[in-house]
Amino acid sequence: MNTVTIDQQANAGQWVSLGRYFFGARFDPTVEITDQTDEDNRTIRVDALAWLPEQDTTPPVVSIQGITRLENGYRIAWSGEDDQSGIARYDLEVRRLPSPTWRPWLSATTRTEAVIAAADSDILAFRIRARDRSGNESVWSAMVDTSIAIAENPPAVVDPAQPPAAVAANDQWTDGVITNGGNLRLEPYLVAETVIAQVCPGDRVTVLERQVLDNHTWLRVRVNRTVADCVADHVATATEGWLSHTLVGQP
C-alpha cells in the first residue's frame, strides 16, 4: 500500500497525480481517502478519480555492480532499473577467458547477487540482461571480468609442494562412480537454473576439478559411461558439469 498526502486547498479544481503504479491481471486496485488534518467540521471533497493507462515500451537498464574475490571463487552483484512496470527477472551468462563462448549461469532469476566457484587461474567474464513485467528485454550488458577483483585482492602465494587446504592430499583420485542419484549442474550453485540433467547410480565419471564453496566440496566431472536410465532426464555421455561430492565415490 502506498500513501500520498494532498493539500486540498492548494490543489482545488485541478487534477492531482497520485503516482504511477503497475497492476498485474490478478490485482484489483482501490483508492481510500482519509482525513490527515485531525480538524473537526472540515469537508473532504473528491469529484472524480481516473486511471490513465500507460504502455511500457522501454527495456530495463542493467549492469554488473561488483565482483568480490572469495577464498574459492567470486561473489557477483548486479542491478537494474525500470521506472515503469518494474524488472521481472534477470539472465546471467559466464565465460572463461580467453574462450569466446558464453554459457548460461543463472536464468530467469530475481536475485541480485550470487557466488560462483573458480580456481585462482580462472579469469571469468560475466554479462547480464533483464526483462520487465511488460515483456521488454534489455540488450546484454557490457562484459565485466574477474581481473578487476584479482587486481584489488590478489591470490595468496602458496607453497606448491603442499596440497590446497580445502582438498586433502589423499583426495586427488580422478576416476569416479555415481553412488547417489542427483543433479549435474552448469555451475556449483544450488539453484534450479544451473541443473543440466540427472546422474544415476553406477554412472562413471572423470573428475576434472575440485572446488570448495561455503565448506562444501564440488567436483567438475565429465560423464564417461551411463547405466540404464533411472530418470527421464538422464545425463548423456561426454557431458561436463558440477556434482556435489556426496554423489561420487571411488570405483
C-alpha positions as CSV (number, residue, x, y, z in Angstrom):
1,M,0.0,0.0,0.0
2,N,1.3,3.5,-0.9
3,T,0.2,6.7,0.9
4,V,0.1,10.0,-0.8
5,T,-0.7,13.3,1.0
6,I,-2.5,16.0,-0.9
7,D,-3.2,19.6,0.2
8,Q,-6.8,20.0,-0.9
9,Q,-6.9,23.8,-0.5
10,A,-3.8,24.3,-2.7
11,N,-5.0,21.9,-5.4
12,A,-8.7,22.7,-5.6
13,G,-10.3,22.5,-9.0
14,Q,-7.5,20.5,-10.7
15,W,-6.3,17.0,-11.3
16,V,-3.6,15.8,-8.9
17,S,-1.3,12.9,-9.7
18,L,-1.3,10.1,-7.1
19,G,1.7,8.4,-8.8
20,R,2.5,5.7,-11.3
21,Y,1.7,2.1,-10.5
22,F,1.9,-1.3,-12.2
23,F,-1.1,-3.6,-11.8
24,G,-1.0,-7.2,-13.0
25,A,-4.0,-9.2,-14.2
26,R,-4.6,-10.6,-10.7
27,F,-4.9,-7.2,-9.0
28,D,-8.0,-5.1,-8.2
29,P,-6.6,-1.7,-7.3
30,T,-8.5,0.5,-4.8
31,V,-8.1,4.1,-3.5
32,E,-9.1,5.1,0.0
33,I,-9.4,8.8,1.0
34,T,-8.9,9.8,4.6
35,D,-8.6,13.0,6.6
36,Q,-5.0,13.7,7.7
37,T,-5.6,17.1,9.5
38,D,-7.5,15.9,12.6
39,E,-9.6,19.0,12.3
40,D,-13.3,18.9,13.1
41,N,-16.1,20.4,10.9
42,R,-14.0,20.2,7.7
43,T,-15.0,18.5,4.5
44,I,-13.0,16.4,2.1
45,R,-14.3,16.7,-1.5
46,V,-13.3,14.5,-4.4
47,D,-15.1,15.0,-7.7
48,A,-13.5,12.2,-9.7
49,L,-10.8,9.5,-9.8
50,A,-9.3,8.2,-13.1
51,W,-6.8,5.6,-14.0
52,L,-4.8,6.6,-17.1
53,P,-3.2,3.5,-18.8
54,E,0.4,3.8,-20.0
55,Q,2.2,1.4,-22.4
56,D,5.6,0.4,-21.2
57,T,7.9,0.1,-24.2
58,T,11.2,0.9,-22.6
59,P,13.5,-2.0,-21.7
60,P,15.3,-2.1,-18.3
61,V,18.8,-0.8,-17.9
62,V,21.2,-3.3,-16.2
63,S,24.8,-3.6,-15.2
64,I,27.3,-5.7,-13.2
65,Q,27.8,-3.7,-9.9
66,G,30.7,-5.5,-8.4
67,I,32.9,-8.6,-8.2
68,T,34.4,-9.6,-4.9
69,R,37.1,-12.2,-4.6
70,L,36.4,-15.1,-2.2
71,E,38.7,-17.8,-1.0
72,N,37.4,-20.3,-3.6
73,G,35.5,-18.2,-6.1
74,Y,33.8,-14.8,-6.6
75,R,30.6,-13.0,-5.4
76,I,28.9,-11.2,-8.3
77,A,26.4,-8.4,-7.7
78,W,24.2,-6.8,-10.3
79,S,21.3,-4.4,-10.5
80,G,18.7,-3.0,-12.9
81,E,16.4,-0.1,-13.3
82,D,12.9,0.1,-14.9
83,D,10.8,3.1,-13.9
84,Q,7.5,1.8,-15.3
85,S,6.4,-1.8,-15.0
86,G,9.5,-3.0,-13.0
87,I,12.0,-5.7,-13.5
88,A,10.6,-9.3,-13.6
89,R,13.8,-11.3,-14.0
90,Y,17.5,-11.4,-14.8
91,D,19.6,-13.7,-17.0
92,L,23.4,-14.0,-16.5
93,E,26.0,-15.7,-18.7
94,V,29.6,-16.6,-17.9
95,R,32.7,-17.5,-20.0
96,R,36.2,-18.5,-19.1
97,L,38.6,-16.2,-20.9
98,P,40.0,-16.4,-23.4
99,S,37.2,-18.7,-24.6
100,P,34.7,-16.7,-26.8
101,T,31.8,-19.0,-25.8
102,W,29.2,-17.7,-23.4
103,R,27.4,-20.2,-21.2
104,P,24.1,-19.7,-19.2
105,W,24.8,-19.3,-15.5
106,L,21.5,-18.0,-13.9
107,S,18.3,-17.8,-15.9
108,A,15.0,-16.0,-15.0
109,T,16.3,-15.2,-11.5
110,T,15.1,-12.5,-9.2
111,R,18.4,-12.5,-7.3
112,T,20.8,-9.6,-7.4
113,E,23.8,-11.4,-6.0
114,A,25.3,-14.9,-6.3
115,V,28.5,-16.8,-5.7
116,I,30.4,-18.8,-8.3
117,A,33.4,-21.2,-7.6
118,A,36.6,-20.7,-9.6
119,A,40.2,-21.6,-9.4
120,D,42.9,-18.9,-8.9
121,S,44.0,-19.3,-12.5
122,D,40.4,-18.8,-13.9
123,I,39.5,-15.4,-15.4
124,L,35.7,-15.4,-15.7
125,A,33.7,-12.8,-17.6
126,F,30.0,-12.0,-16.9
127,R,27.2,-10.3,-18.7
128,I,23.6,-9.7,-17.7
129,R,20.2,-8.8,-19.2
130,A,16.8,-8.2,-17.8
131,R,13.1,-8.4,-18.7
132,D,10.5,-6.2,-17.3
133,R,6.9,-7.1,-16.4
134,S,5.7,-5.8,-19.7
135,G,7.9,-8.2,-21.6
136,N,10.6,-5.6,-22.7
137,E,14.1,-7.2,-22.7
138,S,17.3,-5.3,-22.4
139,V,20.4,-6.0,-24.5
140,W,23.3,-7.8,-22.9
141,S,25.3,-5.6,-20.6
142,A,28.9,-4.7,-21.1
143,M,31.2,-7.6,-20.1
144,V,32.9,-7.4,-16.7
145,D,35.6,-9.9,-15.8
146,T,37.2,-11.1,-12.6
147,S,40.6,-9.5,-13.3
148,I,39.2,-6.4,-11.6
149,A,38.7,-8.4,-8.3
150,I,42.1,-10.1,-8.7
151,A,43.8,-6.7,-9.0
152,E,42.1,-5.5,-5.9
153,N,42.7,-8.7,-3.9
154,P,45.4,-10.9,-5.5
155,P,45.6,-14.5,-4.5
156,A,47.9,-15.6,-1.7
157,V,51.2,-17.2,-2.6
158,V,51.1,-20.8,-1.5
159,D,53.8,-23.5,-1.3
160,P,53.3,-25.6,-4.5
161,A,54.7,-28.6,-2.6
162,Q,51.7,-28.5,-0.2
163,P,48.2,-29.6,-1.3
164,P,45.4,-26.9,-1.0
165,A,43.9,-26.9,2.5
166,A,40.4,-27.3,1.0
167,V,41.2,-30.7,-0.6
168,A,43.0,-33.4,1.3
169,A,46.2,-34.8,-0.2
170,N,44.7,-38.3,-0.5
171,D,41.6,-36.9,-2.2
172,Q,43.1,-36.5,-5.7
173,W,41.6,-39.5,-7.4
174,T,40.1,-38.8,-10.9
175,D,38.0,-41.9,-11.8
176,G,34.6,-41.8,-10.1
177,V,31.4,-43.7,-9.9
178,I,28.0,-42.2,-9.0
179,T,26.9,-43.6,-5.7
180,N,23.7,-41.5,-5.3
181,G,21.5,-40.0,-7.9
182,G,21.3,-36.3,-8.2
183,N,21.8,-33.1,-10.3
184,L,24.6,-32.4,-12.7
185,R,24.9,-28.6,-12.8
186,L,26.4,-25.9,-15.1
187,E,27.9,-24.2,-12.1
188,P,28.4,-25.2,-8.4
189,Y,25.4,-23.4,-7.1
190,L,22.2,-24.8,-5.7
191,V,19.6,-23.1,-7.8
192,A,17.2,-24.7,-10.3
193,E,18.7,-22.6,-13.2
194,T,22.0,-24.5,-13.0
195,V,20.6,-28.0,-13.5
196,I,21.8,-29.7,-16.7
197,A,20.5,-33.3,-16.1
198,Q,20.4,-36.2,-13.7
199,V,23.1,-38.7,-12.9
200,C,22.2,-42.3,-11.9
201,P,23.9,-44.7,-9.5
202,G,26.5,-46.6,-11.5
203,D,27.3,-43.9,-14.0
204,R,31.1,-43.5,-14.4
205,V,32.8,-40.1,-14.5
206,T,36.2,-38.5,-14.6
207,V,36.9,-35.8,-12.0
208,L,38.4,-32.7,-13.8
209,E,38.5,-30.2,-11.0
210,R,37.6,-29.8,-7.3
211,Q,36.3,-26.6,-5.6
212,V,35.2,-25.9,-2.1
213,L,32.4,-23.3,-1.7
214,D,30.9,-22.4,1.7
215,N,32.6,-25.5,3.2
216,H,31.1,-27.9,0.6
217,T,33.2,-29.7,-2.0
218,W,32.1,-29.7,-5.6
219,L,33.5,-31.8,-8.4
220,R,33.6,-30.8,-12.1
221,V,33.3,-34.0,-14.0
222,R,32.9,-35.5,-17.4
223,V,30.5,-38.4,-17.8
224,N,32.2,-41.3,-19.5
225,R,29.6,-44.1,-19.3
226,T,26.0,-44.3,-18.2
227,V,23.9,-47.2,-16.9
228,A,20.2,-47.9,-17.6
229,D,18.1,-44.8,-17.2
230,C,16.8,-44.2,-13.7
231,V,15.1,-41.0,-14.6
232,A,13.7,-39.4,-17.8
233,D,16.4,-36.7,-18.0
234,H,19.3,-39.0,-17.5
235,V,22.6,-37.3,-18.5
236,A,24.3,-38.1,-21.8
237,T,27.8,-39.4,-22.1
238,A,30.6,-36.8,-22.7
239,T,28.6,-34.2,-20.7
240,E,30.6,-32.0,-18.4
241,G,29.3,-30.2,-15.3
242,W,29.5,-29.9,-11.5
243,L,28.4,-32.5,-8.9
244,S,28.3,-32.4,-5.1
245,H,31.0,-34.7,-3.7
246,T,28.3,-36.6,-1.8
247,L,27.1,-38.1,-5.1
248,V,30.5,-39.5,-6.2
249,G,32.8,-42.2,-4.9
250,Q,35.8,-44.2,-6.0
251,P,35.0,-47.4,-8.1
